[in-house]
Amino acid sequence: MEFIPVNDDEKINKVVELSETIWTEHYTPIIGPGQVRYMLDKFLTRETIKDQIANRAYSYYLFEADGEILGYLAYYINDGMFLSKLYILKKYRGKGYSRQAVNKLVEMCKADRLRKIWLQVDRKNTESIKAYLALGFRKTHASVTDIGSGYVMDDDFMALNVS
């Protein structure tokens, strides 16, 4: 699997396109169509992603294997590496790509002397939680965050120690 840095408008557009597909399919049964649309419009627009990259706050990467784009990830550095996004198209899930992505992030953490990768995941997103547990992440705490317009993120925080 190849990791392609998202560093131009074409790749940002691909991230937005993937987000629309993955979020609609995966998250609608979990949080409902209204919150999916709200979060896409608030957190995963071309402008938001472009600003995050331009300000060097986030690093985004597309995944590619056999000439196909499979998904993407995004992270930023804060008390270790915060894995903000790890999304893979449905037809590629369960094939080891998440493990490859996390292994790559572990290598990056070790090179930068970061001690952990952490993330947050919706508490009702049981399939993703099972995948993260299988990858070695452990739950650390839970949090409910008001994100506006009557929506909340009811998340578990998870961490993977890197040593």
Phi and psi in radians as a Rosetta constraint file:
Dihedral C 1 N 2 CA 2 C 2 CIRCULARHARMONIC -1.800 0.35
Dihedral N 2 CA 2 C 2 N 3 CIRCULARHARMONIC 2.460 0.35
Dihedral C 2 N 3 CA 3 C 3 CIRCULARHARMONIC -1.814 0.35
Dihedral N 3 CA 3 C 3 N 4 CIRCULARHARMONIC 2.125 0.35
Dihedral C 3 N 4 CA 4 C 4 CIRCULARHARMONIC -1.935 0.35
Dihedral N 4 CA 4 C 4 N 5 CIRCULARHARMONIC 2.019 0.35
Dihedral C 4 N 5 CA 5 C 5 CIRCULARHARMONIC -1.042 0.35
Dihedral N 5 CA 5 C 5 N 6 CIRCULARHARMONIC 2.381 0.35
Dihedral C 5 N 6 CA 6 C 6 CIRCULARHARMONIC -1.540 0.35
Dihedral N 6 CA 6 C 6 N 7 CIRCULARHARMONIC 1.862 0.35
Dihedral C 6 N 7 CA 7 C 7 CIRCULARHARMONIC -2.461 0.35
Dihedral N 7 CA 7 C 7 N 8 CIRCULARHARMONIC 0.266 0.35
Dihedral C 7 N 8 CA 8 C 8 CIRCULARHARMONIC -2.659 0.35
Dihedral N 8 CA 8 C 8 N 9 CIRCULARHARMONIC 2.983 0.35
Dihedral C 8 N 9 CA 9 C 9 CIRCULARHARMONIC -1.066 0.35
Dihedral N 9 CA 9 C 9 N 10 CIRCULARHARMONIC -0.655 0.35
Dihedral C 9 N 10 CA 10 C 10 CIRCULARHARMONIC -1.071 0.35
Dihedral N 10 CA 10 C 10 N 11 CIRCULARHARMONIC -0.756 0.35
Dihedral C 10 N 11 CA 11 C 11 CIRCULARHARMONIC -1.280 0.35
Dihedral N 11 CA 11 C 11 N 12 CIRCULARHARMONIC -0.629 0.35
Dihedral C 11 N 12 CA 12 C 12 CIRCULARHARMONIC -1.077 0.35
Dihedral N 12 CA 12 C 12 N 13 CIRCULARHARMONIC -0.745 0.35
Dihedral C 12 N 13 CA 13 C 13 CIRCULARHARMONIC -1.050 0.35
Dihedral N 13 CA 13 C 13 N 14 CIRCULARHARMONIC -0.643 0.35
Dihedral C 13 N 14 CA 14 C 14 CIRCULARHARMONIC -1.158 0.35
Dihedral N 14 CA 14 C 14 N 15 CIRCULARHARMONIC -0.694 0.35
Dihedral C 14 N 15 CA 15 C 15 CIRCULARHARMONIC -1.072 0.35
Dihedral N 15 CA 15 C 15 N 16 CIRCULARHARMONIC -0.783 0.35
Dihedral C 15 N 16 CA 16 C 16 CIRCULARHARMONIC -1.086 0.35
Dihedral N 16 CA 16 C 16 N 17 CIRCULARHARMONIC -0.758 0.35
Dihedral C 16 N 17 CA 17 C 17 CIRCULARHARMONIC -1.081 0.35
Dihedral N 17 CA 17 C 17 N 18 CIRCULARHARMONIC -0.807 0.35
Dihedral C 17 N 18 CA 18 C 18 CIRCULARHARMONIC -1.069 0.35
Dihedral N 18 CA 18 C 18 N 19 CIRCULARHARMONIC -0.731 0.35
Dihedral C 18 N 19 CA 19 C 19 CIRCULARHARMONIC -1.030 0.35
Dihedral N 19 CA 19 C 19 N 20 CIRCULARHARMONIC -0.823 0.35
Dihedral C 19 N 20 CA 20 C 20 CIRCULARHARMONIC -0.990 0.35
Dihedral N 20 CA 20 C 20 N 21 CIRCULARHARMONIC -0.822 0.35
Dihedral C 20 N 21 CA 21 C 21 CIRCULARHARMONIC -1.171 0.35
Dihedral N 21 CA 21 C 21 N 22 CIRCULARHARMONIC -0.901 0.35
Dihedral C 21 N 22 CA 22 C 22 CIRCULARHARMONIC -1.197 0.35
Dihedral N 22 CA 22 C 22 N 23 CIRCULARHARMONIC -0.812 0.35
Dihedral C 22 N 23 CA 23 C 23 CIRCULARHARMONIC -1.095 0.35
Dihedral N 23 CA 23 C 23 N 24 CIRCULARHARMONIC -0.772 0.35
Dihedral C 23 N 24 CA 24 C 24 CIRCULARHARMONIC -1.079 0.35
Dihedral N 24 CA 24 C 24 N 25 CIRCULARHARMONIC -0.803 0.35
Dihedral C 24 N 25 CA 25 C 25 CIRCULARHARMONIC -1.229 0.35
Dihedral N 25 CA 25 C 25 N 26 CIRCULARHARMONIC -0.831 0.35
Dihedral C 25 N 26 CA 26 C 26 CIRCULARHARMONIC -1.488 0.35
Dihedral N 26 CA 26 C 26 N 27 CIRCULARHARMONIC -0.738 0.35
Dihedral C 26 N 27 CA 27 C 27 CIRCULARHARMONIC -1.619 0.35
Dihedral N 27 CA 27 C 27 N 28 CIRCULARHARMONIC -0.323 0.35
Dihedral C 27 N 28 CA 28 C 28 CIRCULARHARMONIC -0.984 0.35
Dihedral N 28 CA 28 C 28 N 29 CIRCULARHARMONIC -0.792 0.35
Dihedral C 28 N 29 CA 29 C 29 CIRCULARHARMONIC -1.191 0.35
Dihedral N 29 CA 29 C 29 N 30 CIRCULARHARMONIC -0.348 0.35
Dihedral C 29 N 30 CA 30 C 30 CIRCULARHARMONIC -1.550 0.35
Dihedral N 30 CA 30 C 30 N 31 CIRCULARHARMONIC -0.852 0.35
Dihedral C 30 N 31 CA 31 C 31 CIRCULARHARMONIC -2.071 0.35
Dihedral N 31 CA 31 C 31 N 32 CIRCULARHARMONIC -0.091 0.35
Dihedral C 31 N 32 CA 32 C 32 CIRCULARHARMONIC 1.593 0.35
Dihedral N 32 CA 32 C 32 N 33 CIRCULARHARMONIC 2.730 0.35
Dihedral C 32 N 33 CA 33 C 33 CIRCULARHARMONIC -1.141 0.35
Dihedral N 33 CA 33 C 33 N 34 CIRCULARHARMONIC -0.587 0.35
Dihedral C 33 N 34 CA 34 C 34 CIRCULARHARMONIC -1.112 0.35
Dihedral N 34 CA 34 C 34 N 35 CIRCULARHARMONIC -0.823 0.35
Dihedral C 34 N 35 CA 35 C 35 CIRCULARHARMONIC -1.234 0.35
Dihedral N 35 CA 35 C 35 N 36 CIRCULARHARMONIC -0.608 0.35
Dihedral C 35 N 36 CA 36 C 36 CIRCULARHARMONIC -1.018 0.35
Dihedral N 36 CA 36 C 36 N 37 CIRCULARHARMONIC -0.870 0.35
Dihedral C 36 N 37 CA 37 C 37 CIRCULARHARMONIC -1.089 0.35
Dihedral N 37 CA 37 C 37 N 38 CIRCULARHARMONIC -0.758 0.35
Dihedral C 37 N 38 CA 38 C 38 CIRCULARHARMONIC -1.029 0.35
Dihedral N 38 CA 38 C 38 N 39 CIRCULARHARMONIC -0.818 0.35
Dihedral C 38 N 39 CA 39 C 39 CIRCULARHARMONIC -1.213 0.35
Dihedral N 39 CA 39 C 39 N 40 CIRCULARHARMONIC -0.669 0.35
Dihedral C 39 N 40 CA 40 C 40 CIRCULARHARMONIC -1.067 0.35
Dihedral N 40 CA 40 C 40 N 41 CIRCULARHARMONIC -0.786 0.35
Dihedral C 40 N 41 CA 41 C 41 CIRCULARHARMONIC -1.243 0.35
Dihedral N 41 CA 41 C 41 N 42 CIRCULARHARMONIC -0.430 0.35
Dihedral C 41 N 42 CA 42 C 42 CIRCULARHARMONIC -1.638 0.35
Dihedral N 42 CA 42 C 42 N 43 CIRCULARHARMONIC -0.710 0.35
Dihedral C 42 N 43 CA 43 C 43 CIRCULARHARMONIC -1.956 0.35
Dihedral N 43 CA 43 C 43 N 44 CIRCULARHARMONIC -0.289 0.35
Dihedral C 43 N 44 CA 44 C 44 CIRCULARHARMONIC -2.252 0.35
Dihedral N 44 CA 44 C 44 N 45 CIRCULARHARMONIC 0.745 0.35
Dihedral C 44 N 45 CA 45 C 45 CIRCULARHARMONIC -1.624 0.35
Dihedral N 45 CA 45 C 45 N 46 CIRCULARHARMONIC 2.862 0.35
Dihedral C 45 N 46 CA 46 C 46 CIRCULARHARMONIC -0.985 0.35
Dihedral N 46 CA 46 C 46 N 47 CIRCULARHARMONIC -0.772 0.35
Dihedral C 46 N 47 CA 47 C 47 CIRCULARHARMONIC -1.132 0.35
Dihedral N 47 CA 47 C 47 N 48 CIRCULARHARMONIC -0.770 0.35
Dihedral C 47 N 48 CA 48 C 48 CIRCULARHARMONIC -1.091 0.35
Dihedral N 48 CA 48 C 48 N 49 CIRCULARHARMONIC -0.841 0.35
Dihedral C 48 N 49 CA 49 C 49 CIRCULARHARMONIC -1.115 0.35
Dihedral N 49 CA 49 C 49 N 50 CIRCULARHARMONIC -0.772 0.35
Dihedral C 49 N 50 CA 50 C 50 CIRCULARHARMONIC -1.040 0.35
Dihedral N 50 CA 50 C 50 N 51 CIRCULARHARMONIC -0.772 0.35
Dihedral C 50 N 51 CA 51 C 51 CIRCULARHARMONIC -1.103 0.35
Dihedral N 51 CA 51 C 51 N 52 CIRCULARHARMONIC -0.753 0.35
Dihedral C 51 N 52 CA 52 C 52 CIRCULARHARMONIC -1.060 0.35
Dihedral N 52 CA 52 C 52 N 53 CIRCULARHARMONIC -0.718 0.35
Dihedral C 52 N 53 CA 53 C 53 CIRCULARHARMONIC -1.262 0.35
Dihedral N 53 CA 53 C 53 N 54 CIRCULARHARMONIC -0.790 0.35
Dihedral C 53 N 54 CA 54 C 54 CIRCULARHARMONIC -1.069 0.35
Dihedral N 54 CA 54 C 54 N 55 CIRCULARHARMONIC -0.636 0.35
Dihedral C 54 N 55 CA 55 C 55 CIRCULARHARMONIC -1.451 0.35
Dihedral N 55 CA 55 C 55 N 56 CIRCULARHARMONIC 0.084 0.35
Dihedral C 55 N 56 CA 56 C 56 CIRCULARHARMONIC 0.992 0.35
Dihedral N 56 CA 56 C 56 N 57 CIRCULARHARMONIC 0.409 0.35
Dihedral C 56 N 57 CA 57 C 57 CIRCULARHARMONIC -1.387 0.35
Dihedral N 57 CA 57 C 57 N 58 CIRCULARHARMONIC -0.712 0.35
Dihedral C 57 N 58 CA 58 C 58 CIRCULARHARMONIC -2.076 0.35
Dihedral N 58 CA 58 C 58 N 59 CIRCULARHARMONIC 2.606 0.35
Dihedral C 58 N 59 CA 59 C 59 CIRCULARHARMONIC -2.017 0.35
Dihedral N 59 CA 59 C 59 N 60 CIRCULARHARMONIC 2.260 0.35
Dihedral C 59 N 60 CA 60 C 60 CIRCULARHARMONIC -1.993 0.35
Dihedral N 60 CA 60 C 60 N 61 CIRCULARHARMONIC 2.497 0.35
Dihedral C 60 N 61 CA 61 C 61 CIRCULARHARMONIC -2.412 0.35
Dihedral N 61 CA 61 C 61 N 62 CIRCULARHARMONIC 2.380 0.35
Dihedral C 61 N 62 CA 62 C 62 CIRCULARHARMONIC -1.526 0.35
Dihedral N 62 CA 62 C 62 N 63 CIRCULARHARMONIC 2.659 0.35
Dihedral C 62 N 63 CA 63 C 63 CIRCULARHARMONIC -1.851 0.35
Dihedral N 63 CA 63 C 63 N 64 CIRCULARHARMONIC 2.419 0.35
Dihedral C 63 N 64 CA 64 C 64 CIRCULARHARMONIC -2.381 0.35
Dihedral N 64 CA 64 C 64 N 65 CIRCULARHARMONIC 2.413 0.35
Dihedral C 64 N 65 CA 65 C 65 CIRCULARHARMONIC -2.524 0.35
Dihedral N 65 CA 65 C 65 N 66 CIRCULARHARMONIC 2.356 0.35
Dihedral C 65 N 66 CA 66 C 66 CIRCULARHARMONIC 0.905 0.35
Dihedral N 66 CA 66 C 66 N 67 CIRCULARHARMONIC 0.681 0.35
Dihedral C 66 N 67 CA 67 C 67 CIRCULARHARMONIC 1.353 0.35
Dihedral N 67 CA 67 C 67 N 68 CIRCULARHARMONIC 0.080 0.35
Dihedral C 67 N 68 CA 68 C 68 CIRCULARHARMONIC -1.945 0.35
Dihedral N 68 CA 68 C 68 N 69 CIRCULARHARMONIC 2.396 0.35
Dihedral C 68 N 69 CA 69 C 69 CIRCULARHARMONIC -1.420 0.35
Dihedral N 69 CA 69 C 69 N 70 CIRCULARHARMONIC 2.158 0.35
Dihedral C 69 N 70 CA 70 C 70 CIRCULARHARMONIC -1.711 0.35
Dihedral N 70 CA 70 C 70 N 71 CIRCULARHARMONIC -0.497 0.35
Dihedral C 70 N 71 CA 71 C 71 CIRCULARHARMONIC 2.931 0.35
Dihedral N 71 CA 71 C 71 N 72 CIRCULARHARMONIC -2.765 0.35
Dihedral C 71 N 72 CA 72 C 72 CIRCULARHARMONIC -2.748 0.35
Dihedral N 72 CA 72 C 72 N 73 CIRCULARHARMONIC 2.911 0.35
Dihedral C 72 N 73 CA 73 C 73 CIRCULARHARMONIC -2.427 0.35
Dihedral N 73 CA 73 C 73 N 74 CIRCULARHARMONIC 2.828 0.35
Dihedral C 73 N 74 CA 74 C 74 CIRCULARHARMONIC -2.569 0.35
Dihedral N 74 CA 74 C 74 N 75 CIRCULARHARMONIC 2.507 0.35
Dihedral C 74 N 75 CA 75 C 75 CIRCULARHARMONIC -2.568 0.35
Dihedral N 75 CA 75 C 75 N 76 CIRCULARHARMONIC 2.871 0.35
Dihedral C 75 N 76 CA 76 C 76 CIRCULARHARMONIC -2.488 0.35
Dihedral N 76 CA 76 C 76 N 77 CIRCULARHARMONIC 2.823 0.35
Dihedral C 76 N 77 CA 77 C 77 CIRCULARHARMONIC -1.663 0.35
Dihedral N 77 CA 77 C 77 N 78 CIRCULARHARMONIC 2.142 0.35
Dihedral C 77 N 78 CA 78 C 78 CIRCULARHARMONIC -2.914 0.35
Dihedral N 78 CA 78 C 78 N 79 CIRCULARHARMONIC 1.888 0.35
Dihedral C 78 N 79 CA 79 C 79 CIRCULARHARMONIC 0.930 0.35
Dihedral N 79 CA 79 C 79 N 80 CIRCULARHARMONIC 0.881 0.35
Dihedral C 79 N 80 CA 80 C 80 CIRCULARHARMONIC 1.815 0.35
Dihedral N 80 CA 80 C 80 N 81 CIRCULARHARMONIC -2.729 0.35
Dihedral C 80 N 81 CA 81 C 81 CIRCULARHARMONIC -1.815 0.35
Dihedral N 81 CA 81 C 81 N 82 CIRCULARHARMONIC 2.124 0.35
Dihedral C 81 N 82 CA 82 C 82 CIRCULARHARMONIC -1.637 0.35
Dihedral N 82 CA 82 C 82 N 83 CIRCULARHARMONIC 1.980 0.35
Dihedral C 82 N 83 CA 83 C 83 CIRCULARHARMONIC -1.452 0.35
Dihedral N 83 CA 83 C 83 N 84 CIRCULARHARMONIC 1.683 0.35
Dihedral C 83 N 84 CA 84 C 84 CIRCULARHARMONIC -1.340 0.35
Dihedral N 84 CA 84 C 84 N 85 CIRCULARHARMONIC -0.604 0.35
Dihedral C 84 N 85 CA 85 C 85 CIRCULARHARMONIC -2.539 0.35
Dihedral N 85 CA 85 C 85 N 86 CIRCULARHARMONIC 2.313 0.35
Dihedral C 85 N 86 CA 86 C 86 CIRCULARHARMONIC -2.536 0.35
Dihedral N 86 CA 86 C 86 N 87 CIRCULARHARMONIC 1.708 0.35
Dihedral C 86 N 87 CA 87 C 87 CIRCULARHARMONIC -2.212 0.35
Dihedral N 87 CA 87 C 87 N 88 CIRCULARHARMONIC 2.270 0.35
Dihedral C 87 N 88 CA 88 C 88 CIRCULARHARMONIC -2.226 0.35
Dihedral N 88 CA 88 C 88 N 89 CIRCULARHARMONIC 2.383 0.35
Dihedral C 88 N 89 CA 89 C 89 CIRCULARHARMONIC -0.997 0.35
Dihedral N 89 CA 89 C 89 N 90 CIRCULARHARMONIC 2.535 0.35
Dihedral C 89 N 90 CA 90 C 90 CIRCULARHARMONIC -0.909 0.35
Dihedral N 90 CA 90 C 90 N 91 CIRCULARHARMONIC -0.758 0.35
Dihedral C 90 N 91 CA 91 C 91 CIRCULARHARMONIC -1.197 0.35
Dihedral N 91 CA 91 C 91 N 92 CIRCULARHARMONIC -0.207 0.35
Dihedral C 91 N 92 CA 92 C 92 CIRCULARHARMONIC -1.855 0.35
Dihedral N 92 CA 92 C 92 N 93 CIRCULARHARMONIC -0.039 0.35
Dihedral C 92 N 93 CA 93 C 93 CIRCULARHARMONIC -1.260 0.35
Dihedral N 93 CA 93 C 93 N 94 CIRCULARHARMONIC 2.632 0.35
Dihedral C 93 N 94 CA 94 C 94 CIRCULARHARMONIC 1.376 0.35
Dihedral N 94 CA 94 C 94 N 95 CIRCULARHARMONIC 0.231 0.35
Dihedral C 94 N 95 CA 95 C 95 CIRCULARHARMONIC -1.984 0.35
Dihedral N 95 CA 95 C 95 N 96 CIRCULARHARMONIC 0.202 0.35
Dihedral C 95 N 96 CA 96 C 96 CIRCULARHARMONIC 1.584 0.35
Dihedral N 96 CA 96 C 96 N 97 CIRCULARHARMONIC 0.050 0.35
Dihedral C 96 N 97 CA 97 C 97 CIRCULARHARMONIC -1.225 0.35
Dihedral N 97 CA 97 C 97 N 98 CIRCULARHARMONIC -0.623 0.35
Dihedral C 97 N 98 CA 98 C 98 CIRCULARHARMONIC -1.102 0.35
Dihedral N 98 CA 98 C 98 N 99 CIRCULARHARMONIC -0.729 0.35
Dihedral C 98 N 99 CA 99 C 99 CIRCULARHARMONIC -1.077 0.35
Dihedral N 99 CA 99 C 99 N 100 CIRCULARHARMONIC -0.755 0.35
Dihedral C 99 N 100 CA 100 C 100 CIRCULARHARMONIC -1.077 0.35
Dihedral N 100 CA 100 C 100 N 101 CIRCULARHARMONIC -0.717 0.35
Dihedral C 100 N 101 CA 101 C 101 CIRCULARHARMONIC -1.121 0.35
Dihedral N 101 CA 101 C 101 N 102 CIRCULARHARMONIC -0.824 0.35
Dihedral C 101 N 102 CA 102 C 102 CIRCULARHARMONIC -1.133 0.35
Dihedral N 102 CA 102 C 102 N 103 CIRCULARHARMONIC -0.686 0.35
Dihedral C 102 N 103 CA 103 C 103 CIRCULARHARMONIC -1.057 0.35
Dihedral N 103 CA 103 C 103 N 104 CIRCULARHARMONIC -0.690 0.35
Dihedral C 103 N 104 CA 104 C 104 CIRCULARHARMONIC -1.116 0.35
Dihedral N 104 CA 104 C 104 N 105 CIRCULARHARMONIC -0.745 0.35
Dihedral C 104 N 105 CA 105 C 105 CIRCULARHARMONIC -1.129 0.35
Dihedral N 105 CA 105 C 105 N 106 CIRCULARHARMONIC -0.652 0.35
Dihedral C 105 N 106 CA 106 C 106 CIRCULARHARMONIC -1.080 0.35
Dihedral N 106 CA 106 C 106 N 107 CIRCULARHARMONIC -0.774 0.35
Dihedral C 106 N 107 CA 107 C 107 CIRCULARHARMONIC -1.017 0.35
Dihedral N 107 CA 107 C 107 N 108 CIRCULARHARMONIC -0.772 0.35
Dihedral C 107 N 108 CA 108 C 108 CIRCULARHARMONIC -1.103 0.35
Dihedral N 108 CA 108 C 108 N 109 CIRCULARHARMONIC -0.733 0.35
Dihedral C 108 N 109 CA 109 C 109 CIRCULARHARMONIC -1.079 0.35
Dihedral N 109 CA 109 C 109 N 110 CIRCULARHARMONIC -0.800 0.35
Dihedral C 109 N 110 CA 110 C 110 CIRCULARHARMONIC -1.064 0.35
Dihedral N 110 CA 110 C 110 N 111 CIRCULARHARMONIC -0.735 0.35
Dihedral C 110 N 111 CA 111 C 111 CIRCULARHARMONIC -1.110 0.35
Dihedral N 111 CA 111 C 111 N 112 CIRCULARHARMONIC -0.581 0.35
Dihedral C 111 N 112 CA 112 C 112 CIRCULARHARMONIC -1.706 0.35
Dihedral N 112 CA 112 C 112 N 113 CIRCULARHARMONIC 0.146 0.35
Dihedral C 112 N 113 CA 113 C 113 CIRCULARHARMONIC 1.031 0.35
Dihedral N 113 CA 113 C 113 N 114 CIRCULARHARMONIC 0.612 0.35
Dihedral C 113 N 114 CA 114 C 114 CIRCULARHARMONIC -1.564 0.35
Dihedral N 114 CA 114 C 114 N 115 CIRCULARHARMONIC 2.494 0.35
Dihedral C 114 N 115 CA 115 C 115 CIRCULARHARMONIC -1.722 0.35
Dihedral N 115 CA 115 C 115 N 116 CIRCULARHARMONIC -0.217 0.35
Dihedral C 115 N 116 CA 116 C 116 CIRCULARHARMONIC -2.721 0.35
Dihedral N 116 CA 116 C 116 N 117 CIRCULARHARMONIC 2.743 0.35
Dihedral C 116 N 117 CA 117 C 117 CIRCULARHARMONIC -1.992 0.35
Dihedral N 117 CA 117 C 117 N 118 CIRCULARHARMONIC 2.285 0.35
Dihedral C 117 N 118 CA 118 C 118 CIRCULARHARMONIC -2.278 0.35
Dihedral N 118 CA 118 C 118 N 119 CIRCULARHARMONIC 2.826 0.35
Dihedral C 118 N 119 CA 119 C 119 CIRCULARHARMONIC -2.751 0.35
Dihedral N 119 CA 119 C 119 N 120 CIRCULARHARMONIC 2.978 0.35
Dihedral C 119 N 120 CA 120 C 120 CIRCULARHARMONIC -2.270 0.35
Dihedral N 120 CA 120 C 120 N 121 CIRCULARHARMONIC 2.548 0.35
Dihedral C 120 N 121 CA 121 C 121 CIRCULARHARMONIC -2.495 0.35
Dihedral N 121 CA 121 C 121 N 122 CIRCULARHARMONIC 2.421 0.35
Dihedral C 121 N 122 CA 122 C 122 CIRCULARHARMONIC -0.965 0.35
Dihedral N 122 CA 122 C 122 N 123 CIRCULARHARMONIC 2.324 0.35
Dihedral C 122 N 123 CA 123 C 123 CIRCULARHARMONIC -1.099 0.35
Dihedral N 123 CA 123 C 123 N 124 CIRCULARHARMONIC -0.378 0.35
Dihedral C 123 N 124 CA 124 C 124 CIRCULARHARMONIC -1.597 0.35
Dihedral N 124 CA 124 C 124 N 125 CIRCULARHARMONIC -0.016 0.35
Dihedral C 124 N 125 CA 125 C 125 CIRCULARHARMONIC -1.507 0.35
Dihedral N 125 CA 125 C 125 N 126 CIRCULARHARMONIC 1.166 0.35
Dihedral C 125 N 126 CA 126 C 126 CIRCULARHARMONIC -1.099 0.35
Dihedral N 126 CA 126 C 126 N 127 CIRCULARHARMONIC -0.629 0.35
Dihedral C 126 N 127 CA 127 C 127 CIRCULARHARMONIC -1.130 0.35
Dihedral N 127 CA 127 C 127 N 128 CIRCULARHARMONIC -0.757 0.35
Dihedral C 127 N 128 CA 128 C 128 CIRCULARHARMONIC -1.186 0.35
Dihedral N 128 CA 128 C 128 N 129 CIRCULARHARMONIC -0.688 0.35
Dihedral C 128 N 129 CA 129 C 129 CIRCULARHARMONIC -1.061 0.35
Dihedral N 129 CA 129 C 129 N 130 CIRCULARHARMONIC -0.764 0.35
Dihedral C 129 N 130 CA 130 C 130 CIRCULARHARMONIC -1.049 0.35
Dihedral N 130 CA 130 C 130 N 131 CIRCULARHARMONIC -0.713 0.35
Dihedral C 130 N 131 CA 131 C 131 CIRCULARHARMONIC -1.128 0.35
Dihedral N 131 CA 131 C 131 N 132 CIRCULARHARMONIC -0.782 0.35
Dihedral C 131 N 132 CA 132 C 132 CIRCULARHARMONIC -1.114 0.35
Dihedral N 132 CA 132 C 132 N 133 CIRCULARHARMONIC -0.715 0.35
Dihedral C 132 N 133 CA 133 C 133 CIRCULARHARMONIC -1.067 0.35
Dihedral N 133 CA 133 C 133 N 134 CIRCULARHARMONIC -0.723 0.35
Dihedral C 133 N 134 CA 134 C 134 CIRCULARHARMONIC -1.129 0.35
Dihedral N 134 CA 134 C 134 N 135 CIRCULARHARMONIC -0.463 0.35
Dihedral C 134 N 135 CA 135 C 135 CIRCULARHARMONIC -1.481 0.35
Dihedral N 135 CA 135 C 135 N 136 CIRCULARHARMONIC -0.026 0.35
Dihedral C 135 N 136 CA 136 C 136 CIRCULARHARMONIC 1.798 0.35
Dihedral N 136 CA 136 C 136 N 137 CIRCULARHARMONIC -0.016 0.35
Dihedral C 136 N 137 CA 137 C 137 CIRCULARHARMONIC -1.260 0.35
Dihedral N 137 CA 137 C 137 N 138 CIRCULARHARMONIC 2.649 0.35
Dihedral C 137 N 138 CA 138 C 138 CIRCULARHARMONIC -2.264 0.35
Dihedral N 138 CA 138 C 138 N 139 CIRCULARHARMONIC 2.501 0.35
Dihedral C 138 N 139 CA 139 C 139 CIRCULARHARMONIC -1.188 0.35
Dihedral N 139 CA 139 C 139 N 140 CIRCULARHARMONIC 2.390 0.35
Dihedral C 139 N 140 CA 140 C 140 CIRCULARHARMONIC -1.954 0.35
Dihedral N 140 CA 140 C 140 N 141 CIRCULARHARMONIC -0.707 0.35
Dihedral C 140 N 141 CA 141 C 141 CIRCULARHARMONIC -2.962 0.35
Dihedral N 141 CA 141 C 141 N 142 CIRCULARHARMONIC 3.032 0.35
Dihedral C 141 N 142 CA 142 C 142 CIRCULARHARMONIC -2.104 0.35
Dihedral N 142 CA 142 C 142 N 143 CIRCULARHARMONIC 2.751 0.35
Dihedral C 142 N 143 CA 143 C 143 CIRCULARHARMONIC -2.691 0.35
Dihedral N 143 CA 143 C 143 N 144 CIRCULARHARMONIC 2.498 0.35
Dihedral C 143 N 144 CA 144 C 144 CIRCULARHARMONIC -2.007 0.35
Dihedral N 144 CA 144 C 144 N 145 CIRCULARHARMONIC 2.152 0.35
Dihedral C 144 N 145 CA 145 C 145 CIRCULARHARMONIC -2.145 0.35
Dihedral N 145 CA 145 C 145 N 146 CIRCULARHARMONIC 2.213 0.35
Dihedral C 145 N 146 CA 146 C 146 CIRCULARHARMONIC -1.295 0.35
Dihedral N 146 CA 146 C 146 N 147 CIRCULARHARMONIC 2.130 0.35
Dihedral C 146 N 147 CA 147 C 147 CIRCULARHARMONIC -1.907 0.35
Dihedral N 147 CA 147 C 147 N 148 CIRCULARHARMONIC 0.153 0.35
Dihedral C 147 N 148 CA 148 C 148 CIRCULARHARMONIC 1.732 0.35
Dihedral N 148 CA 148 C 148 N 149 CIRCULARHARMONIC 2.855 0.35
Dihedral C 148 N 149 CA 149 C 149 CIRCULARHARMONIC 0.955 0.35
Dihedral N 149 CA 149 C 149 N 150 CIRCULARHARMONIC 0.495 0.35
Dihedral C 149 N 150 CA 150 C 150 CIRCULARHARMONIC 1.451 0.35
Dihedral N 150 CA 150 C 150 N 151 CIRCULARHARMONIC 0.110 0.35
Dihedral C 150 N 151 CA 151 C 151 CIRCULARHARMONIC -1.800 0.35
Dihedral N 151 CA 151 C 151 N 152 CIRCULARHARMONIC 2.608 0.35
Dihedral C 151 N 152 CA 152 C 152 CIRCULARHARMONIC -2.290 0.35
Dihedral N 152 CA 152 C 152 N 153 CIRCULARHARMONIC 2.741 0.35
Dihedral C 152 N 153 CA 153 C 153 CIRCULARHARMONIC -1.846 0.35
Dihedral N 153 CA 153 C 153 N 154 CIRCULARHARMONIC 2.019 0.35
Dihedral C 153 N 154 CA 154 C 154 CIRCULARHARMONIC -1.818 0.35
Dihedral N 154 CA 154 C 154 N 155 CIRCULARHARMONIC 1.602 0.35
Dihedral C 154 N 155 CA 155 C 155 CIRCULARHARMONIC -2.073 0.35
Dihedral N 155 CA 155 C 155 N 156 CIRCULARHARMONIC 2.649 0.35
Dihedral C 155 N 156 CA 156 C 156 CIRCULARHARMONIC -1.678 0.35
Dihedral N 156 CA 156 C 156 N 157 CIRCULARHARMONIC 2.448 0.35
Dihedral C 156 N 157 CA 157 C 157 CIRCULARHARMONIC -1.716 0.35
Dihedral N 157 CA 157 C 157 N 158 CIRCULARHARMONIC 2.436 0.35
Dihedral C 157 N 158 CA 158 C 158 CIRCULARHARMONIC -2.323 0.35
Dihedral N 158 CA 158 C 158 N 159 CIRCULARHARMONIC 2.653 0.35
Dihedral C 158 N 159 CA 159 C 159 CIRCULARHARMONIC -2.424 0.35
Dihedral N 159 CA 159 C 159 N 160 CIRCULARHARMONIC 2.608 0.35
Dihedral C 159 N 160 CA 160 C 160 CIRCULARHARMONIC -2.159 0.35
Dihedral N 160 CA 160 C 160 N 161 CIRCULARHARMONIC 2.051 0.35
Dihedral C 160 N 161 CA 161 C 161 CIRCULARHARMONIC -1.294 0.35
Dihedral N 161 CA 161 C 161 N 162 CIRCULARHARMONIC 2.367 0.35
Dihedral C 161 N 162 CA 162 C 162 CIRCULARHARMONIC -2.016 0.35
Dihedral N 162 CA 162 C 162 N 163 CIRCULARHARMONIC 2.048 0.35
